[in-house]
Amino acid sequence: MTVRCQRTTLSARSIGRNAVDFWQETSGAVALEYGLIAALIAVAILGTLVQLSESLVGLPLQSLIDAFIAAMS
């Protein structure tokens, strides 16, 4: 089976090679790992703010703390 697409002929063999190249590509995996690390850091910051919310009540960050507590519950 051959499909013509803008002067490129795609066969089962070339599709297989492209799939192997796709799975061996690591740049997307690195970006995904950085995204996961950033998400974990954000969760840690939110958890810390929620745990410290009682001691941070007098600070001018109260509206921010209230928003985080509302989002966590």
N, CA, C and O atoms as a GROMACS GRO file, in nm:
protein
  292
    1MET      N    1   0.084  -0.117   0.000
    1MET     CA    2   0.000   0.000   0.000
    1MET      C    3   0.089   0.124   0.000
    1MET      O    4   0.179   0.135   0.082
    2THR      N    5   0.064   0.215  -0.091
    2THR     CA    6   0.141   0.338  -0.102
    2THR      C    7   0.046   0.457  -0.108
    2THR      O    8  -0.053   0.455  -0.181
    3VAL      N    9   0.078   0.560  -0.031
    3VAL     CA   10  -0.004   0.680  -0.028
    3VAL      C   11   0.083   0.796  -0.072
    3VAL      O   12   0.194   0.815  -0.021
    4ARG      N   13   0.034   0.875  -0.168
    4ARG     CA   14   0.109   0.991  -0.215
    4ARG      C   15   0.061   1.115  -0.140
    4ARG      O   16  -0.059   1.140  -0.128
    5CYS      N   17   0.158   1.193  -0.091
    5CYS     CA   18   0.125   1.312  -0.014
    5CYS      C   19   0.233   1.417  -0.038
    5CYS      O   20   0.342   1.406   0.017
    6GLN      N   21   0.205   1.518  -0.117
    6GLN     CA   22   0.296   1.628  -0.145
    6GLN      C   23   0.436   1.580  -0.185
    6GLN      O   24   0.535   1.612  -0.118
    7ARG      N   25   0.443   1.505  -0.289
    7ARG     CA   26   0.568   1.453  -0.343
    7ARG      C   27   0.640   1.357  -0.249
    7ARG      O   28   0.756   1.324  -0.274
    8THR      N   29   0.578   1.312  -0.145
    8THR     CA   30   0.639   1.215  -0.054
    8THR      C   31   0.561   1.086  -0.063
    8THR      O   32   0.439   1.084  -0.048
    9THR      N   33   0.632   0.979  -0.088
    9THR     CA   34   0.568   0.849  -0.094
    9THR      C   35   0.584   0.780   0.041
    9THR      O   36   0.695   0.760   0.089
   10LEU      N   37   0.471   0.746   0.102
   10LEU     CA   38   0.473   0.678   0.231
   10LEU      C   39   0.440   0.532   0.210
   10LEU      O   40   0.335   0.497   0.157
   11SER      N   41   0.529   0.447   0.252
   11SER     CA   42   0.504   0.305   0.246
   11SER      C   43   0.503   0.252   0.388
   11SER      O   44   0.534   0.324   0.483
   12ALA      N   45   0.467   0.127   0.404
   12ALA     CA   46   0.465   0.066   0.537
   12ALA      C   47   0.604   0.068   0.599
   12ALA      O   48   0.618   0.088   0.720
   13ARG      N   49   0.706   0.049   0.517
   13ARG     CA   50   0.844   0.048   0.568
   13ARG      C   51   0.885   0.187   0.617
   13ARG      O   52   0.945   0.199   0.724
   14SER      N   53   0.854   0.294   0.542
   14SER     CA   54   0.893   0.428   0.585
   14SER      C   55   0.813   0.471   0.708
   14SER      O   56   0.865   0.543   0.793
   15ILE      N   57   0.687   0.429   0.717
   15ILE     CA   58   0.607   0.460   0.835
   15ILE      C   59   0.667   0.392   0.957
   15ILE      O   60   0.674   0.451   1.065
   16GLY      N   61   0.711   0.267   0.941
   16GLY     CA   62   0.775   0.195   1.051
   16GLY      C   63   0.903   0.263   1.095
   16GLY      O   64   0.929   0.275   1.215
   17ARG      N   65   0.984   0.309   0.998
   17ARG     CA   66   1.107   0.380   1.034
   17ARG      C   67   1.076   0.510   1.106
   17ARG      O   68   1.143   0.544   1.203
   18ASN      N   69   0.974   0.582   1.060
   18ASN     CA   70   0.936   0.707   1.126
   18ASN      C   71   0.886   0.680   1.267
   18ASN      O   72   0.914   0.759   1.358
   19ALA      N   73   0.814   0.571   1.288
   19ALA     CA   74   0.764   0.538   1.422
   19ALA      C   75   0.882   0.507   1.514
   19ALA      O   76   0.882   0.549   1.630
   20VAL      N   77   0.980   0.434   1.465
   20VAL     CA   78   1.098   0.402   1.546
   20VAL      C   79   1.173   0.530   1.580
   20VAL      O   80   1.216   0.548   1.694
   21ASP      N   81   1.190   0.619   1.483
   21ASP     CA   82   1.257   0.746   1.509
   21ASP      C   83   1.180   0.828   1.613
   21ASP      O   84   1.240   0.891   1.700
   22PHE      N   85   1.047   0.826   1.603
   22PHE     CA   86   0.964   0.900   1.698
   22PHE      C   87   0.985   0.847   1.840
   22PHE      O   88   0.999   0.927   1.933
   23TRP      N   89   0.987   0.717   1.859
   23TRP     CA   90   1.001   0.659   1.993
   23TRP      C   91   1.142   0.677   2.048
   23TRP      O   92   1.161   0.677   2.170
   24GLN      N   93   1.240   0.691   1.960
   24GLN     CA   94   1.378   0.711   2.006
   24GLN      C   95   1.408   0.857   2.033
   24GLN      O   96   1.511   0.888   2.094
   25GLU      N   97   1.323   0.948   1.990
   25GLU     CA   98   1.342   1.092   2.013
   25GLU      C   99   1.325   1.122   2.161
   25GLU      O  100   1.227   1.079   2.222
   26THR      N  101   1.418   1.195   2.218
   26THR     CA  102   1.414   1.221   2.362
   26THR      C  103   1.385   1.366   2.397
   26THR      O  104   1.364   1.396   2.514
   27SER      N  105   1.384   1.457   2.302
   27SER     CA  106   1.366   1.598   2.337
   27SER      C  107   1.228   1.624   2.396
   27SER      O  108   1.215   1.706   2.486
   28GLY      N  109   1.125   1.557   2.348
   28GLY     CA  110   0.992   1.571   2.405
   28GLY      C  111   0.984   1.512   2.545
   28GLY      O  112   0.913   1.564   2.631
   29ALA      N  113   1.057   1.404   2.568
   29ALA     CA  114   1.059   1.342   2.701
   29ALA      C  115   1.124   1.436   2.802
   29ALA      O  116   1.080   1.442   2.917
   30VAL      N  117   1.226   1.506   2.761
   30VAL     CA  118   1.292   1.600   2.851
   30VAL      C  119   1.196   1.713   2.888
   30VAL      O  120   1.190   1.753   3.004
   31ALA      N  121   1.123   1.764   2.791
   31ALA     CA  122   1.026   1.870   2.818
   31ALA      C  123   0.918   1.820   2.913
   31ALA      O  124   0.874   1.893   3.002
   32LEU      N  125   0.875   1.697   2.894
   32LEU     CA  126   0.774   1.639   2.982
   32LEU      C  127   0.828   1.625   3.124
   32LEU      O  128   0.757   1.652   3.221
   33GLU      N  129   0.952   1.584   3.138
   33GLU     CA  130   1.013   1.571   3.270
   33GLU      C  131   1.022   1.707   3.339
   33GLU      O  132   0.994   1.717   3.458
   34TYR      N  133   1.062   1.810   3.266
   34TYR     CA  134   1.067   1.944   3.325
   34TYR      C  135   0.928   1.990   3.368
   34TYR      O  136   0.914   2.055   3.471
   35GLY      N  137   0.826   1.958   3.291
   35GLY     CA  138   0.690   1.992   3.328
   35GLY      C  139   0.646   1.922   3.455
   35GLY      O  140   0.581   1.983   3.540
   36LEU      N  141   0.681   1.795   3.468
   36LEU     CA  142   0.648   1.721   3.589
   36LEU      C  143   0.721   1.775   3.711
   36LEU      O  144   0.663   1.784   3.820
   37ILE      N  145   0.846   1.813   3.694
   37ILE     CA  146   0.922   1.871   3.804
   37ILE      C  147   0.859   2.002   3.847
   37ILE      O  148   0.845   2.028   3.967
   38ALA      N  149   0.821   2.086   3.750
   38ALA     CA  150   0.757   2.215   3.783
   38ALA      C  151   0.625   2.193   3.855
   38ALA      O  152   0.592   2.266   3.949
   39ALA      N  153   0.548   2.092   3.814
   39ALA     CA  154   0.421   2.063   3.879
   39ALA      C  155   0.443   2.015   4.022
   39ALA      O  156   0.369   2.055   4.112
   40LEU      N  157   0.543   1.932   4.044
   40LEU     CA  158   0.574   1.886   4.179
   40LEU      C  159   0.618   2.000   4.270
   40LEU      O  160   0.582   2.005   4.388
   41ILE      N  161   0.696   2.092   4.216
   41ILE     CA  162   0.738   2.208   4.294
   41ILE      C  163   0.617   2.294   4.331
   41ILE      O  164   0.606   2.341   4.444
   42ALA      N  165   0.525   2.313   4.236
   42ALA     CA  166   0.404   2.391   4.263
   42ALA      C  167   0.320   2.326   4.371
   42ALA      O  168   0.267   2.394   4.458
   43VAL      N  169   0.306   2.194   4.365
   43VAL     CA  170   0.229   2.122   4.468
   43VAL      C  171   0.296   2.135   4.604
   43VAL      O  172   0.228   2.152   4.705
   44ALA      N  173   0.427   2.128   4.606
   44ALA     CA  174   0.499   2.143   4.733
   44ALA      C  175   0.480   2.283   4.791
   44ALA      O  176   0.462   2.298   4.912
   45ILE      N  177   0.485   2.384   4.707
   45ILE     CA  178   0.465   2.522   4.754
   45ILE      C  179   0.322   2.539   4.806
   45ILE      O  180   0.302   2.599   4.912
   46LEU      N  181   0.225   2.487   4.734
   46LEU     CA  182   0.086   2.498   4.779
   46LEU      C  183   0.064   2.424   4.910
   46LEU      O  184  -0.002   2.476   5.001
   47GLY      N  185   0.119   2.306   4.921
   47GLY     CA  186   0.106   2.230   5.044
   47GLY      C  187   0.169   2.301   5.162
   47GLY      O  188   0.113   2.301   5.272
   48THR      N  189   0.284   2.362   5.140
   48THR     CA  190   0.350   2.437   5.246
   48THR      C  191   0.268   2.557   5.288
   48THR      O  192   0.255   2.585   5.407
   49LEU      N  193   0.212   2.630   5.191
   49LEU     CA  194   0.130   2.746   5.224
   49LEU      C  195   0.006   2.706   5.303
   49LEU      O  196  -0.034   2.775   5.396
   50VAL      N  197  -0.054   2.595   5.266
   50VAL     CA  198  -0.173   2.549   5.338
   50VAL      C  199  -0.135   2.510   5.480
   50VAL      O  200  -0.206   2.544   5.575
   51GLN      N  201  -0.024   2.440   5.497
   51GLN     CA  202   0.019   2.398   5.631
   51GLN      C  203   0.057   2.517   5.719
   51GLN      O  204   0.034   2.515   5.839
   52LEU      N  205   0.114   2.619   5.659
   52LEU     CA  206   0.158   2.736   5.734
   52LEU      C  207   0.051   2.846   5.740
   52LEU      O  208   0.077   2.954   5.793
   53SER      N  209  -0.066   2.819   5.689
   53SER     CA  210  -0.168   2.923   5.680
   53SER      C  211  -0.205   2.981   5.816
   53SER      O  212  -0.233   3.100   5.825
   54GLU      N  213  -0.205   2.900   5.920
   54GLU     CA  214  -0.238   2.950   6.054
   54GLU      C  215  -0.135   3.050   6.102
   54GLU      O  216  -0.171   3.150   6.164
   55SER      N  217  -0.008   3.026   6.075
   55SER     CA  218   0.096   3.117   6.122
   55SER      C  219   0.115   3.237   6.031
   55SER      O  220   0.180   3.334   6.069
   56LEU      N  221   0.058   3.232   5.912
   56LEU     CA  222   0.072   3.343   5.817
   56LEU      C  223  -0.051   3.434   5.816
   56LEU      O  224  -0.063   3.521   5.730
   57VAL      N  225  -0.143   3.415   5.910
   57VAL     CA  226  -0.269   3.488   5.908
   57VAL      C  227  -0.248   3.638   5.915
   57VAL      O  228  -0.320   3.711   5.846
   58GLY      N  229  -0.155   3.687   5.992
   58GLY     CA  230  -0.136   3.831   6.008
   58GLY      C  231  -0.064   3.897   5.892
   58GLY      O  232  -0.058   4.020   5.888
   59LEU      N  233  -0.010   3.824   5.801
   59LEU     CA  234   0.067   3.882   5.691
   59LEU      C  235  -0.025   3.935   5.581
   59LEU      O  236  -0.140   3.892   5.572
   60PRO      N  237   0.023   4.027   5.500
   60PRO     CA  238  -0.060   4.083   5.393
   60PRO      C  239  -0.094   3.984   5.282
   60PRO      O  240  -0.162   4.020   5.186
   61LEU      N  241  -0.048   3.862   5.291
   61LEU     CA  242  -0.076   3.760   5.191
   61LEU      C  243  -0.206   3.686   5.219
   61LEU      O  244  -0.232   3.582   5.158
   62GLN      N  245  -0.287   3.737   5.308
   62GLN     CA  246  -0.405   3.664   5.353
   62GLN      C  247  -0.499   3.628   5.238
   62GLN      O  248  -0.552   3.517   5.233
   63SER      N  249  -0.522   3.720   5.146
   63SER     CA  250  -0.613   3.690   5.035
   63SER      C  251  -0.557   3.577   4.948
   63SER      O  252  -0.633   3.493   4.898
   64LEU      N  253  -0.426   3.574   4.930
   64LEU     CA  254  -0.363   3.467   4.853
   64LEU      C  255  -0.376   3.334   4.926
   64LEU      O  256  -0.405   3.232   4.865
   65ILE      N  257  -0.356   3.335   5.055
   65ILE     CA  258  -0.368   3.214   5.135
   65ILE      C  259  -0.511   3.163   5.134
   65ILE      O  260  -0.536   3.043   5.122
   66ASP      N  261  -0.607   3.256   5.146
   66ASP     CA  262  -0.749   3.215   5.141
   66ASP      C  263  -0.783   3.151   5.007
   66ASP      O  264  -0.858   3.054   5.001
   67ALA      N  265  -0.727   3.206   4.899
   67ALA     CA  266  -0.753   3.148   4.767
   67ALA      C  267  -0.694   3.008   4.757
   67ALA      O  268  -0.757   2.919   4.700
   68PHE      N  269  -0.574   2.986   4.811
   68PHE     CA  270  -0.513   2.854   4.807
   68PHE      C  271  -0.593   2.753   4.891
   68PHE      O  272  -0.614   2.639   4.850
   69ILE      N  273  -0.637   2.797   5.008
   69ILE     CA  274  -0.714   2.707   5.094
   69ILE      C  275  -0.846   2.671   5.028
   69ILE      O  276  -0.889   2.556   5.035
   70ALA      N  277  -0.909   2.768   4.963
   70ALA     CA  278  -1.035   2.740   4.892
   70ALA      C  279  -1.011   2.644   4.777
   70ALA      O  280  -1.094   2.557   4.749
   71ALA      N  281  -0.898   2.658   4.709
   71ALA     CA  282  -0.869   2.569   4.596
   71ALA      C  283  -0.837   2.428   4.642
   71ALA      O  284  -0.865   2.332   4.571
   72MET      N  285  -0.779   2.414   4.761
   72MET     CA  286  -0.742   2.282   4.810
   72MET      C  287  -0.859   2.208   4.871
   72MET      O  288  -0.854   2.085   4.885
   73SER      N  289  -0.966   2.278   4.908
   73SER     CA  290  -1.079   2.208   4.970
   73SER      C  291  -1.194   2.188   4.874
   73SER      O  292  -1.297   2.131   4.911
   0.00000   0.00000   0.00000
